[in-house]
Amino acid sequence: MKTITTDRVIIVGAGLGALYAALKLAPHPVVMISPEVLGEGASSAWAQGGVAAAMDADDSPENHAHDTMNAGAGTVDPKVADLVTREARDYILDLTTMGTPFDRTDDSRYVLSREAAHSFARVVRVKGDQAGDRIMAALIEQVRETPSVQVLEGTMALDLDVQGGRATGVAIQDASEERSAPVMLRGPAILLAGGGSGGLYALTTNPPRIRGQVIGMAARAGALIADAEFVQFHPTAMDVGEDPAPLATEALRGEGAILVNKHGTRFMQAIHPDAELAPRDVVARAIFAEVKAGNRPMLDTREVLGEAIKTQFQSVAAYCARNGIDPAIDPIPVAPAAHYHMGGIATNTNGRASINGLWVCGEASSTGLHGANRLASNGLLEALVYARICAEGIGQTLPTQKQAPLVELTFEEGGIPPVPEAVKKLRETMTQLVGMVRDRQGLIRALQIIALLEEANGDSPSFLNMCATATLIAAGALVRKESRGAHDRSDFPEPVVGPGKRSEMYLSDALAIRAQACEELT
């Protein structure tokens, strides 16, 4: 494999965490690995809700941390919740300075929305449902003007190289459908900020490339993975047959939209005191039950918003329009879809992974903030906080240096892309057997299918990364014999008595569990 050595910090990913870290590392030279053109294909740009922060005079970081821990169902790290919520306001102000056009009142106060499981309105948004897109646009503009940042668009990461227990390089290739032979890019430090794993599921709100590759890449290199079994399903993905599924933002329910079924029955009031604003796992399971019963659940915005939805929530209105739905007249059909991975590469409070020289931020990480069920709009906040933490930590390991040559890449033929039919089968298996409601029999079967798919398609590193993450999710779900947060076991419907515990697992552990599951075939 051809090798290129650079003095630039290597950042894998091009979402919010990657962009913010690159800016905070300046003037240290960095090189970003971006599969798409900046702003395209990143989950951050698709985030509709916004950034959670205690901006109201009656609110406080302590309240925010309390809500985070309640939503996390007993497995949130209190120190991390305190760290992230205490600094949240500063990040809103920083993003504003960078040009993010947050919604403001006539007297310049931030417009705040209330979302599920928040005790206060504290989600800062842009034009109702365009926060992720507009924050990303502001940061991309800053990155384009920062001379220390080089972006390799159209490239993707495949493997981590670890020597002597230290991450020393990243194998990258052309991200086109044909791919290319990999090139090893070595640098002084590596930051993984490449997204989660929602696209491993057939029904997802994530961009097409977000299929657990970064988590799987780190796991295959020997990194510790935490809370892999906790996958959050957004309750109100639009059930219109699109892949990925468009999202009907939670802010709609914050405005008073209600959930009804095809009979016109409002079903959340009988399930939770907070009704539509119950924690996401509660709402998702209720909607899933309606789907399974053939009751066609829908989000009804007609009374609270009417025609105003078309100006206040323009993204949702556009999704509806292209699917022949007028939300001022018709309720919006919804179903739960894989949305956010609370689990990921285990990091400490400094953003470091278990492998030396490797830092992680954003959805690919598992910091302990989200626990078993992420509090709405804490995802972008966590990405920002840990991007800065990682940037500061990496900066302390580097010599003072303000310039480095640009990375010059030439790719050659010889890459092996994933087989589309294998990816399709993997995604269907995850949705059917490792989805909203799980049981031992289904998880065993899922591990067996993943093993067979991997054996038949093991020459594609990208597919191996997907299978590694899928194996970790299914193995973690099999080991956790309880229902907690977003993890629902029909054969273990109650949480284990006592304080909740986070899970930790190496890929070798998950593969041993998978091998045992495969023995049941014989």
C-alpha positions as CSV (number, residue, x, y, z in Angstrom):
1,M,0.0,0.0,0.0
2,K,1.3,3.4,-0.9
3,T,2.1,5.6,2.1
4,I,2.0,9.4,2.5
5,T,3.3,11.1,5.7
6,T,2.0,14.5,6.7
7,D,2.6,16.9,9.6
8,R,-1.1,17.7,9.5
9,V,-3.6,16.4,12.1
10,I,-5.9,13.9,10.3
11,I,-9.6,14.4,10.9
12,V,-11.9,11.7,9.6
13,G,-15.3,13.2,8.9
14,A,-16.8,16.4,7.7
15,G,-19.8,17.0,10.1
16,L,-20.2,19.5,12.9
17,G,-17.6,17.9,15.2
18,A,-15.0,17.7,12.4
19,L,-15.5,21.3,11.2
20,Y,-15.5,22.8,14.7
21,A,-12.4,20.8,15.7
22,A,-10.5,21.9,12.6
23,L,-11.3,25.5,13.4
24,K,-10.3,25.2,17.1
25,L,-7.0,23.5,16.1
26,A,-6.0,26.5,13.9
27,P,-3.3,27.5,13.3
28,H,-2.2,23.8,13.6
29,P,-2.4,22.4,10.1
30,V,-5.1,19.7,9.6
31,V,-6.4,17.6,6.8
32,M,-10.1,16.5,6.7
33,I,-11.2,13.3,5.1
34,S,-14.7,14.0,3.6
35,P,-16.6,11.5,1.5
36,E,-18.8,14.2,0.0
37,V,-18.5,17.8,-0.9
38,L,-18.5,19.7,2.4
39,G,-22.0,20.1,3.7
40,E,-23.4,17.1,1.9
41,G,-23.8,13.6,3.4
42,A,-23.2,14.6,7.0
43,S,-25.8,13.8,9.7
44,S,-25.2,17.2,11.3
45,A,-26.6,19.0,8.3
46,W,-29.8,17.0,8.5
47,A,-30.4,17.8,12.2
48,Q,-33.7,19.7,12.4
49,G,-34.2,20.4,16.1
50,G,-31.2,22.5,17.2
51,V,-28.8,22.8,20.0
52,A,-29.9,22.4,23.6
53,A,-28.7,25.0,26.1
54,A,-30.0,26.7,29.3
55,M,-30.5,30.1,27.8
56,D,-33.7,31.1,29.7
57,A,-33.2,33.1,32.9
58,D,-35.4,30.6,34.8
59,D,-33.5,27.6,33.4
60,S,-30.0,26.4,34.5
61,P,-27.3,24.0,33.5
62,E,-28.2,22.0,36.6
63,N,-31.8,21.5,35.2
64,H,-30.4,20.6,31.8
65,A,-28.0,18.0,33.4
66,H,-30.9,16.6,35.4
67,D,-33.1,16.2,32.3
68,T,-30.2,14.6,30.5
69,M,-29.7,12.0,33.3
70,N,-33.5,11.3,33.5
71,A,-33.7,10.7,29.8
72,G,-30.6,8.5,29.8
73,A,-32.4,5.9,32.0
74,G,-29.7,5.4,34.6
75,T,-26.6,5.1,32.6
76,V,-25.5,8.7,32.0
77,D,-22.1,9.7,33.5
78,P,-23.0,12.6,35.9
79,K,-19.5,14.2,35.4
80,V,-20.0,14.3,31.7
81,A,-23.6,15.6,31.9
82,D,-22.3,18.4,34.2
83,L,-19.4,19.2,31.9
84,V,-21.4,19.4,28.7
85,T,-24.5,21.3,30.0
86,R,-22.4,23.8,32.1
87,E,-20.7,25.1,28.9
88,A,-23.6,24.8,26.5
89,R,-24.5,28.6,26.5
90,D,-20.9,29.5,25.5
91,Y,-21.2,27.4,22.3
92,I,-24.4,29.1,21.3
93,L,-22.7,32.4,21.6
94,D,-19.6,31.2,19.7
95,L,-21.7,29.8,16.9
96,T,-23.6,33.1,16.7
97,T,-20.3,35.0,16.4
98,M,-19.3,32.6,13.6
99,G,-22.4,33.6,11.7
100,T,-25.1,31.1,12.6
101,P,-28.5,32.9,12.1
102,F,-30.3,31.5,15.2
103,D,-34.0,32.5,15.5
104,R,-34.3,35.7,17.6
105,T,-37.1,37.7,19.0
106,D,-37.7,41.4,18.2
107,D,-35.6,42.3,21.3
108,S,-32.8,39.9,20.2
109,R,-33.4,37.1,22.6
110,Y,-33.0,33.6,21.3
111,V,-36.2,31.8,20.4
112,L,-36.3,28.6,22.5
113,S,-38.2,25.4,21.7
114,R,-39.2,22.7,24.1
115,E,-38.6,19.1,23.0
116,A,-39.2,15.7,24.5
117,A,-38.1,15.1,28.1
118,H,-36.9,18.7,28.6
119,S,-38.4,20.5,31.6
120,F,-37.8,23.9,29.9
121,A,-37.8,25.4,26.4
122,R,-34.1,25.3,25.8
123,V,-33.5,24.2,22.1
124,V,-32.0,27.1,20.1
125,R,-33.1,26.7,16.5
126,V,-32.8,28.2,13.0
127,K,-36.0,28.8,10.9
128,G,-37.8,26.2,12.9
129,D,-36.2,23.1,11.5
130,Q,-33.0,24.1,9.7
131,A,-30.5,24.4,12.6
132,G,-28.1,21.7,11.4
133,D,-28.0,22.9,7.9
134,R,-27.4,26.6,8.8
135,I,-24.8,25.8,11.6
136,M,-22.9,23.7,9.1
137,A,-23.1,26.4,6.5
138,A,-21.6,29.0,8.9
139,L,-18.8,26.6,9.9
140,I,-18.0,25.6,6.3
141,E,-17.7,29.2,5.4
142,Q,-15.2,29.7,8.2
143,V,-13.3,26.5,7.3
144,R,-13.0,27.6,3.6
145,E,-11.4,30.8,4.8
146,T,-9.0,29.1,7.3
147,P,-5.6,28.5,5.6
148,S,-4.5,25.8,8.0
149,V,-7.4,23.5,7.0
150,Q,-7.1,21.2,3.9
151,V,-10.2,19.2,2.9
152,L,-9.9,16.1,0.8
153,E,-13.4,15.9,-0.6
154,G,-14.4,12.6,-2.2
155,T,-12.2,10.5,0.0
156,M,-13.2,8.0,2.7
157,A,-11.4,6.2,5.5
158,L,-11.1,2.4,5.5
159,D,-8.7,1.2,8.2
160,L,-6.7,2.5,11.2
161,D,-3.0,1.5,11.4
162,V,-1.9,0.9,14.9
163,Q,1.7,0.3,15.8
164,G,3.0,-0.3,19.3
165,G,-0.4,0.5,20.7
166,R,-0.6,3.9,19.0
167,A,-2.7,5.0,16.0
168,T,-0.2,6.1,13.4
169,G,-2.3,6.3,10.2
170,V,-5.5,6.0,8.3
171,A,-6.0,4.1,5.1
172,I,-8.1,6.1,2.7
173,Q,-9.6,5.6,-0.8
174,D,-11.6,7.4,-3.4
175,A,-15.2,7.5,-2.2
176,S,-16.8,7.0,-5.6
177,E,-18.8,3.9,-6.3
178,E,-15.9,2.2,-8.0
179,R,-13.6,3.1,-5.1
180,S,-9.8,2.8,-5.5
181,A,-6.8,1.1,-4.1
182,P,-6.2,2.4,-0.5
183,V,-3.5,4.8,0.4
184,M,-2.0,5.0,4.0
185,L,-2.0,8.5,5.3
186,R,0.2,8.9,8.4
187,G,0.0,11.9,10.7
188,P,0.9,13.1,14.2
189,A,-2.6,12.6,15.6
190,I,-5.9,11.2,14.4
191,L,-9.4,12.5,15.3
192,L,-12.4,10.4,14.3
193,A,-15.5,12.5,13.8
194,G,-17.2,10.4,11.1
195,G,-20.8,9.9,12.2
196,G,-22.9,7.1,13.7
197,S,-24.5,3.9,12.4
198,G,-28.2,4.7,11.7
199,G,-27.8,3.7,8.1
200,L,-27.1,0.1,9.1
201,Y,-30.9,-0.1,9.4
202,A,-33.3,-0.3,6.5
203,L,-35.5,2.4,8.0
204,T,-33.3,5.3,9.0
205,T,-33.2,9.1,9.0
206,N,-29.4,9.1,8.4
207,P,-27.6,10.1,5.2
208,P,-26.7,7.1,3.0
209,R,-23.0,6.8,3.9
210,I,-23.6,6.8,7.7
211,R,-23.5,3.0,8.3
212,G,-21.2,2.5,11.2
213,Q,-18.0,2.4,9.2
214,V,-16.0,4.7,11.5
215,I,-17.0,2.8,14.7
216,G,-16.3,-0.5,13.0
217,M,-12.9,0.8,11.7
218,A,-11.8,1.7,15.2
219,A,-13.2,-1.6,16.7
220,R,-11.3,-3.6,14.1
221,A,-8.1,-1.8,15.2
222,G,-8.7,-2.8,18.8
223,A,-10.5,0.2,20.3
224,L,-12.9,-0.3,23.2
225,I,-16.6,0.2,22.3
226,A,-19.2,1.4,24.8
227,D,-23.0,1.2,24.9
228,A,-23.2,-0.4,21.5
229,E,-26.7,-1.8,22.1
230,F,-28.2,1.6,22.6
231,V,-29.6,2.8,19.2
232,Q,-32.2,5.6,19.3
233,F,-35.1,5.4,17.0
234,H,-36.7,8.7,16.2
235,P,-40.4,8.4,16.8
236,T,-41.6,10.6,13.9
237,A,-39.8,9.7,10.8
238,M,-42.1,10.3,7.9
239,D,-43.6,7.0,6.7
240,V,-43.6,7.8,3.0
241,G,-41.4,5.1,1.5
242,E,-38.2,7.2,1.1
243,D,-34.7,5.9,2.0
244,P,-33.5,7.7,4.1
245,A,-36.8,8.7,5.7
246,P,-37.5,12.4,6.0
247,L,-37.8,13.6,9.6
248,A,-40.8,15.4,11.2
249,T,-38.8,17.3,13.8
250,E,-39.6,16.9,17.5
251,A,-40.1,20.7,17.6
252,L,-43.5,20.2,16.0
253,R,-44.6,18.3,19.1
254,G,-43.0,21.0,21.2
255,E,-45.4,23.4,19.4
256,G,-48.3,21.3,20.4
257,A,-48.7,18.8,17.5
258,I,-50.4,15.6,18.6
259,L,-50.1,11.9,17.6
260,V,-53.2,10.2,16.4
261,N,-53.9,6.9,14.6
262,K,-56.1,6.2,11.6
263,H,-59.2,6.2,13.8
264,G,-58.4,9.7,15.0
265,T,-57.5,8.5,18.5
266,R,-54.8,10.4,20.4
267,F,-52.9,7.5,22.0
268,M,-50.0,9.1,23.9
269,Q,-52.1,10.5,26.8
270,A,-52.8,7.1,28.1
271,I,-49.2,6.0,28.0
272,H,-47.2,8.8,29.7
273,P,-48.0,12.0,31.7
274,D,-46.0,14.1,29.2
275,A,-48.0,12.5,26.3
276,E,-46.3,13.6,23.0
277,L,-43.3,15.1,24.9
278,A,-42.4,11.9,26.7
279,P,-38.9,10.6,26.3
280,R,-38.1,9.5,22.8
281,D,-37.9,5.8,23.6
282,V,-41.4,5.9,25.1
283,V,-42.9,7.7,22.2
284,A,-41.1,5.5,19.6
285,R,-42.4,2.3,21.3
286,A,-46.0,3.7,21.3
287,I,-45.8,4.6,17.6
288,F,-44.2,1.2,16.8
289,A,-47.1,-0.6,18.6
290,E,-49.6,1.4,16.5
291,V,-47.7,0.4,13.3
292,K,-47.7,-3.3,14.3
293,A,-51.4,-3.1,15.0
294,G,-52.1,-1.7,11.6
295,N,-53.4,1.6,13.0
296,R,-51.3,3.9,10.8
297,P,-50.0,6.5,13.3
298,M,-49.8,10.1,12.2
299,L,-48.6,13.5,13.4
300,D,-51.3,16.0,13.4
301,T,-50.2,19.7,13.1
302,R,-53.4,21.1,11.7
303,E,-54.8,22.7,14.8
304,V,-51.7,24.2,16.3
305,L,-49.9,25.3,13.2
306,G,-52.2,25.1,10.2
307,E,-50.7,26.9,7.2
308,A,-48.0,28.4,9.4
309,I,-46.1,25.1,9.2
310,K,-45.1,26.0,5.7
311,T,-43.2,29.1,6.8
312,Q,-42.1,28.1,10.3
313,F,-40.9,24.5,9.4
314,Q,-39.9,24.8,5.8
315,S,-37.9,21.5,5.6
316,V,-40.9,19.5,6.9
317,A,-43.2,21.3,4.5
318,A,-40.9,20.5,1.6
319,Y,-40.8,16.8,2.5
320,C,-44.6,16.8,2.7
321,A,-45.0,18.6,-0.6
322,R,-42.8,16.1,-2.5
323,N,-44.9,13.2,-1.1
324,G,-48.2,14.8,-1.9
325,I,-49.1,15.7,1.7
326,D,-50.5,19.1,2.7
327,P,-49.8,19.2,6.5
328,A,-52.3,22.1,6.9
329,I,-55.0,19.7,5.7
330,D,-53.7,16.2,6.3
331,P,-51.9,14.5,9.2
332,I,-48.4,13.3,8.5
333,P,-47.9,9.5,8.5
334,V,-45.0,8.6,10.8
335,A,-43.0,5.5,12.0
336,P,-39.9,5.1,14.2
337,A,-36.6,5.0,12.3
338,A,-32.9,4.5,13.4
339,H,-31.7,7.9,14.1
340,Y,-28.8,8.2,16.6
341,H,-26.3,5.8,18.1
342,M,-25.7,6.5,21.8
343,G,-23.0,3.9,21.7
344,G,-19.7,4.2,19.9
345,I,-15.9,4.4,20.5
346,A,-15.4,4.7,24.2
347,T,-13.7,8.0,25.2
348,N,-12.6,9.6,28.4
349,T,-13.5,13.2,29.4
350,N,-10.5,14.3,27.3
351,G,-12.0,12.8,24.2
352,R,-9.3,10.1,24.0
353,A,-10.0,6.6,22.8
354,S,-8.4,3.5,24.3
355,I,-5.8,3.6,21.6
356,N,-3.0,6.1,22.0
357,G,-2.9,8.9,19.5
358,L,-6.6,8.5,18.8
359,W,-9.3,11.0,19.7
360,V,-13.0,10.8,18.9
361,C,-15.9,13.3,18.9
362,G,-19.5,13.4,17.7
363,E,-21.8,10.5,17.1
364,A,-19.0,8.0,16.5
365,S,-18.0,8.4,20.2
366,S,-19.5,7.2,23.4
367,T,-18.7,9.8,26.1
368,G,-21.3,8.8,28.7
369,L,-23.5,11.8,28.0
370,H,-26.4,10.1,26.4
371,G,-26.8,6.9,28.5
372,A,-29.5,4.6,27.2
373,N,-31.6,7.3,25.5
374,R,-30.3,10.6,24.2
375,L,-32.1,13.7,25.3
376,A,-33.3,15.6,22.3
377,S,-30.9,18.1,20.7
378,N,-28.0,17.1,23.0
379,G,-26.3,15.5,20.0
380,L,-25.0,18.7,18.3
381,L,-24.1,20.1,21.7
382,E,-22.0,17.1,22.6
383,A,-20.3,17.2,19.2
384,L,-19.3,20.9,19.8
385,V,-18.1,20.4,23.3
386,Y,-15.9,17.4,22.6
387,A,-14.7,18.8,19.3
388,R,-13.1,21.6,21.3
389,I,-11.9,19.3,24.0
390,C,-10.3,17.0,21.4
391,A,-8.7,20.0,19.6
392,E,-7.2,21.3,22.8
393,G,-5.9,17.8,23.8
394,I,-4.4,17.2,20.4
395,G,-2.9,20.7,20.3
396,Q,-1.0,20.0,23.5
397,T,0.7,17.0,21.9
398,L,1.9,18.9,18.8
399,P,5.0,21.1,18.3
400,T,4.3,24.8,17.5
401,Q,3.8,24.7,13.8
402,K,1.7,27.0,11.6
403,Q,2.4,25.5,8.1
404,A,2.6,22.1,6.4
405,P,2.6,21.1,2.8
406,L,-0.7,20.1,1.3
407,V,-1.4,16.4,1.1
408,E,-1.1,15.4,-2.6
409,L,-3.2,12.4,-3.4
410,T,-3.3,10.2,-6.5
411,F,-5.5,7.1,-6.4
412,E,-5.1,4.0,-8.4
413,E,-7.6,1.4,-9.4
414,G,-8.0,-1.7,-7.2
415,G,-10.6,-0.8,-4.6
416,I,-13.3,-3.3,-3.6
417,P,-16.6,-1.6,-2.9
418,P,-19.3,-3.3,-0.8
419,V,-21.7,-5.5,-2.7
420,P,-25.1,-3.7,-2.7
421,E,-27.1,-6.9,-2.2
422,A,-25.0,-7.7,0.9
423,V,-25.5,-4.2,2.3
424,K,-29.3,-4.4,1.7
425,K,-29.5,-7.8,3.5
426,L,-27.5,-6.4,6.4
427,R,-29.8,-3.4,6.8
428,E,-32.9,-5.6,6.5
429,T,-31.5,-7.9,9.2
430,M,-30.8,-5.1,11.6
431,T,-34.3,-3.6,11.2
432,Q,-36.1,-6.9,11.5
433,L,-34.0,-8.5,14.3
434,V,-32.1,-5.8,16.1
435,G,-34.6,-3.0,15.8
436,M,-37.2,-1.4,18.1
437,V,-38.1,-4.6,20.0
438,R,-35.5,-7.4,20.4
439,D,-35.4,-10.9,21.8
440,R,-32.8,-13.6,22.2
441,Q,-34.0,-15.7,19.3
442,G,-33.9,-12.7,16.9
443,L,-30.5,-11.5,18.1
444,I,-29.0,-15.0,17.7
445,R,-30.4,-15.2,14.2
446,A,-29.0,-11.7,13.4
447,L,-25.5,-12.6,14.5
448,Q,-25.7,-15.7,12.4
449,I,-26.7,-13.8,9.3
450,I,-24.0,-11.1,9.9
451,A,-21.4,-13.8,10.2
452,L,-22.5,-15.4,6.9
453,L,-22.6,-12.0,5.1
454,E,-19.1,-11.2,6.4
455,E,-17.7,-14.5,5.3
456,A,-19.1,-14.1,1.8
457,N,-18.0,-10.4,1.4
458,G,-14.9,-10.2,3.6
459,D,-12.7,-8.7,0.8
460,S,-14.4,-5.3,1.2
461,P,-12.9,-3.3,4.1
462,S,-15.9,-0.9,4.1
463,F,-18.3,-3.8,4.5
464,L,-16.2,-5.4,7.2
465,N,-16.5,-2.1,9.1
466,M,-20.3,-2.2,8.8
467,C,-20.4,-5.8,9.9
468,A,-18.1,-5.1,12.9
469,T,-20.5,-2.4,14.2
470,A,-23.6,-4.5,13.5
471,T,-22.0,-7.4,15.4
472,L,-21.2,-5.1,18.4
473,I,-24.8,-3.8,18.4
474,A,-26.4,-7.2,18.3
475,A,-23.9,-8.8,20.7
476,G,-24.4,-5.9,23.2
477,A,-28.1,-6.3,22.9
478,L,-27.9,-10.0,23.5
479,V,-25.8,-9.6,26.6
480,R,-28.0,-6.9,28.1
481,K,-30.8,-9.0,29.6
482,E,-33.1,-6.1,30.5
483,S,-35.1,-3.3,28.9
484,R,-33.6,0.1,29.4
485,G,-34.0,3.3,27.5
486,A,-33.9,2.7,23.8
487,H,-32.9,-1.0,24.3
488,D,-36.2,-3.0,24.5
489,R,-36.1,-6.8,25.1
490,S,-39.5,-8.4,24.9
491,D,-38.1,-11.4,26.8
492,F,-36.7,-9.2,29.5
493,P,-39.3,-6.4,29.7
494,E,-38.1,-4.7,32.9
495,P,-34.8,-3.0,33.8
496,V,-32.5,-4.7,36.2
497,V,-33.0,-3.5,39.7
498,G,-30.4,-1.1,41.0
499,P,-28.2,1.5,39.3
500,G,-27.9,1.1,35.5
501,K,-24.5,0.1,34.1
502,R,-22.8,1.1,30.9
503,S,-21.5,-1.7,28.7
504,E,-18.0,-2.0,27.4
505,M,-16.9,-4.5,24.7
506,Y,-14.0,-5.1,22.4
507,L,-14.8,-6.5,18.9
508,S,-13.0,-9.7,20.0
509,D,-15.6,-10.1,22.7
510,A,-18.5,-9.5,20.3
511,L,-17.0,-12.0,17.8
512,A,-16.8,-14.6,20.5
513,I,-20.4,-14.1,21.3
514,R,-21.2,-14.3,17.6
515,A,-19.2,-17.5,17.2
516,Q,-21.3,-19.0,20.1
517,A,-24.5,-17.9,18.3
518,C,-23.3,-19.6,15.1
519,E,-22.8,-22.9,17.0
520,E,-26.5,-23.0,17.5
521,L,-26.8,-23.5,13.7
522,T,-25.2,-27.0,14.1
